[in-house]
Amino acid sequence: MKNFILQIIQKRTKLLVFLVFLISLVLLTTLLSNRSKKSPSTTSLPSPTSISTEYGDLPMPQIFPKSGKINWGETQNAITLKFDKTINKSSVQISSQPPKNFKISTLPDDLGRIIITPLTPWETGKIYKITIFKGIKTALQEPLMLKKDINLEYEILSPTRPNYDRPV
């Protein structure tokens, strides 16, 4: 009887080891297949609403929002520049008319996304002319550089209020 119980325990142990190995193999395969999808050598196509223009050595696939009328009055909504390379954020220089101060930041997991946030709210009824100066560099040892200024113009409208379907 004792031998029979030992055989069952040994079979269960072997089965458990096999299952752990199989699960590990599936997880490793999944991880490697996801990693190859995020390879830096692959480039995604810009969306149809993005600006797809060459600005010197450094391609600029997306600017959000594009110039125009935006419902950002009395908010501190940000302008986003999305590069396909890691950017040296200290190389980003901005001016605006009327004058406005901005904070320049990136996301920890997307160092190619530059976020330009006003330090004070956008004023309803004003037209802001924003210039992002040439000279933005990548964080590479041999940096690529933006060789043309980017000029944006925003007419700030009142923010849109939610449309509730019943009285509050």
N, C-alpha and C positions, 0 to 999 in steps of 0.2 A: 504494500500500500504506500509506504514511504517513497519508494522508487517511482511509483506512478505519479504522485504529487510533485516530485522533483522534475519529472519529465514535462508535466503541464506547465510548471513555473518556467522552465527553460524555453518551452515553445512560446509562451506569452512574452518572455523577455526578447526573444528573437523577433517576434512579430512587432513589438513596440520599437525596437531598434530599426527595423525595416520601415515602419511608418514614419518615424522621425527623419530618417534618411530621405524618404520620398517627399515629405513636406518641405524639407530643406532644399531639395533639388527643384521643386516647383517654385518656391520663393526666389531662389537664385536665378532661375530662368526668367521669371517675371521681372525681377530687378534689372537684369541685363537687357531685356528687350525694351523696357522703359528708358533705360539710360541711352540706348542707341537712338531712340526717337528724339532725345534732347541734345543730340550731338551738336557742337558749335559749328560743324561744317555744313549742317543743313540750315537753309534759310526759309522762313515762311513768307508767303506772298502777302503784300500789304492788302488791307481791305479796300474795297472800292471807294470808301469815303475818306481814305487817308491821302495825304499829299505824298506822292512818290517822285521825288526830285533829287537829283544829285547836287550837293552843295560842296563841290570840291572833292577831296579825297574821301570824305566821310558821307556815306549815303544816309539820308534822313527819311525813313519810311513813314513815320506818323507824327502828326501834330494834332492835339486835341485841346480845345475845339479849334476848328478852322476859323479864320476871320469871319466876322458877320455879327448879327444881332444875337445876343444871348441873354437869358433870363437869370442873371446872376446878381441883380441889385441887392445890396445890403448883405451879401454873403462873402465868404473868403474862399470861394471855389478856386481850384488850381488849374493852371495850364500844364499840359503834359507833353513832353517830347520823348519819343521812343526811338532810340538808336538800336542797331543790331550789334553794337559793340559796347564794351564797358567804357564808361565815360569818366574822365577826370573832372569831377563836379566843380573843382576850384577854377577850372578854365571857363566856366559859364559866366558871361557878363550880360547884364540886361539894363535897358533904360526904358522909360515910358513917358508919354506926354498925355495928360498931365502927370507930373512926377508921382511915383508910387514906389515904395520899398517892397522888396520881395525876399522870401526865404527860398533857397535852392536846396533841394534834397533828392535823395534816391531811395529806392526800396532795398532792404538788405538782400533780397533774393533776386533782384533785377537791377543791376548797376548800370544798365543801359537806358533806364527810364528816369528822366530828369523831371522833377516835380517843382513847378514854380508857383509858390503860394504867396498871395499878397499879405502883408503884415496888418493891413487895415482893410475893411470891407470895400468892395467895388461900389461906386456911387451910381445910383439909378439916374439915367438921363445923360450920362457922360459918354464920350467916345474916347477910348484909350488906344493910343498908338504905341505898340510894344515893339522894341527892337532887341533881338537876341543877336549879339555881335559875333562875327566870324572869329575864329581862333579857338573854338571848342575842340578839345583834344581827347583822344582815347587814352586809356590807361596802359597802353602797350609801351614796350621799350622804344619802339620806333613809332611814335603816335601818328595816327591819321588826323587830319585837321579839317574843320569846317572853314571853307574859303569864301563864303558869301554870307552877308547878314540875312537874318530871317526877320521879315517885317510882318507884323500881325496888327489888325485893327478890329476892336470890339466895340459895338454899341451896346451899352448895358441897359437892359430893360428890367422892369419889376419882376421879382420871382413869381413863378406860377403857383397858384394855390391849388391844393387838391380839390377835386370835384366830388363831393360826397353825394351818394344817391339817396340819402335820407337826412332829415333834420338832426342836428347834434343835440 
